[in-house]
């Protein structure tokens, strides 16, 4: 809900918008945007999460077009097709994040919005995303994250500028494990 609100606050109402969710995983964000009457496509390269997303869509009745395709290949097929492109918690899992950023830039229409979210390479992220989430709370399978693949805001900003996009705003997301509350900072 926090990310959906952030997208809506910046991009405006989602109804009628063509939206692409890059690295959609199990489709949580994609389905949330589709519930807002957006035309949503979710892409991912992993079969298991796409199967989960499709099954959940069948159960919920929310329509999302899920495809197994890379962002780069989809950019060659559909350049400038989307009003909004999201890429959440995916860049830290790919070998060349700037390639994904470039593909997102190619997929969005001129004047459209691209939203990125990734883990910051700092001690707090290591503590919460790896130690706490993977080893203490068992929220994620061990080995899901690698600290070396986390991306500093300056590195993401450089990739964004290099792709020809303009940064409108940058914010952080924090989680308080005691209150189980997420917030934007």
MODAHU-V893073 format. One record per residue. N is the residue number from 1. RES is the residue in three letters. SS is DSSP state (hx for helix, st for strand, lp for the rest). Layout:
N&RES&SS / N&RES&SS
This chain:
1&UNK&lp / 2&UNK&hx / 3&UNK&hx / 4&UNK&hx / 5&UNK&hx / 6&UNK&hx / 7&UNK&hx / 8&UNK&hx / 9&UNK&hx / 10&UNK&hx / 11&UNK&hx / 12&UNK&lp / 13&UNK&lp / 14&UNK&lp / 15&UNK&lp / 16&UNK&lp / 17&UNK&lp / 18&UNK&st / 19&UNK&st / 20&UNK&st / 21&UNK&st / 22&UNK&st / 23&UNK&lp / 24&UNK&lp / 25&UNK&lp / 26&UNK&lp / 27&UNK&lp / 28&UNK&hx / 29&UNK&hx / 30&UNK&hx / 31&UNK&hx / 32&UNK&hx / 33&UNK&hx / 34&UNK&hx / 35&UNK&hx / 36&UNK&lp / 37&UNK&lp / 38&UNK&lp / 39&UNK&st / 40&UNK&st / 41&UNK&st / 42&UNK&st / 43&UNK&st / 44&UNK&st / 45&UNK&lp / 46&UNK&lp / 47&UNK&hx / 48&UNK&hx / 49&UNK&hx / 50&UNK&hx / 51&UNK&hx / 52&UNK&hx / 53&UNK&hx / 54&UNK&hx / 55&UNK&hx / 56&UNK&hx / 57&UNK&hx / 58&UNK&hx / 59&UNK&hx / 60&UNK&hx / 61&UNK&lp / 62&UNK&lp / 63&UNK&lp / 64&UNK&lp / 65&UNK&st / 66&UNK&st / 67&UNK&st / 68&UNK&st / 69&UNK&lp / 70&UNK&lp / 71&UNK&hx / 72&UNK&hx / 73&UNK&hx / 74&UNK&hx / 75&UNK&hx / 76&UNK&hx / 77&UNK&hx / 78&UNK&lp / 79&UNK&lp / 80&UNK&lp / 81&UNK&lp / 82&UNK&st / 83&UNK&st / 84&UNK&st / 85&UNK&st / 86&UNK&st / 87&UNK&st / 88&UNK&st / 89&UNK&lp / 90&UNK&lp / 91&UNK&hx / 92&UNK&hx / 93&UNK&hx / 94&UNK&lp / 95&UNK&lp / 96&UNK&lp / 97&UNK&hx / 98&UNK&hx / 99&UNK&hx / 100&UNK&hx / 101&UNK&hx / 102&UNK&hx / 103&UNK&hx / 104&UNK&hx / 105&UNK&hx / 106&UNK&hx / 107&UNK&hx / 108&UNK&st / 109&UNK&st / 110&UNK&st / 111&UNK&st / 112&UNK&st / 113&UNK&st / 114&UNK&st / 115&UNK&st / 116&UNK&st / 117&UNK&st / 118&UNK&lp / 119&UNK&lp / 120&UNK&lp / 121&UNK&lp / 122&UNK&lp / 123&UNK&hx / 124&UNK&hx / 125&UNK&hx / 126&UNK&hx / 127&UNK&hx / 128&UNK&hx / 129&UNK&hx / 130&UNK&hx / 131&UNK&hx / 132&UNK&hx / 133&UNK&hx / 134&UNK&hx / 135&UNK&hx / 136&UNK&hx / 137&UNK&lp / 138&UNK&lp / 139&UNK&lp / 140&UNK&lp / 141&UNK&lp / 142&UNK&lp / 143&UNK&lp / 144&UNK&lp / 145&UNK&lp / 146&UNK&lp / 147&UNK&hx / 148&UNK&hx / 149&UNK&hx / 150&UNK&lp / 151&UNK&lp / 152&UNK&lp / 153&UNK&hx / 154&UNK&hx / 155&UNK&hx / 156&UNK&hx / 157&UNK&hx / 158&UNK&hx / 159&UNK&hx / 160&UNK&hx / 161&UNK&hx / 162&UNK&hx / 163&UNK&lp / 164&UNK&lp / 165&UNK&lp / 166&UNK&lp / 167&UNK&lp / 168&UNK&lp / 169&UNK&lp / 170&UNK&lp / 171&UNK&lp / 172&UNK&lp / 173&UNK&st / 174&UNK&st / 175&UNK&st / 176&UNK&st / 177&UNK&lp / 178&UNK&lp / 179&UNK&lp / 180&UNK&lp / 181&UNK&st / 182&UNK&st / 183&UNK&st / 184&UNK&st / 185&UNK&lp
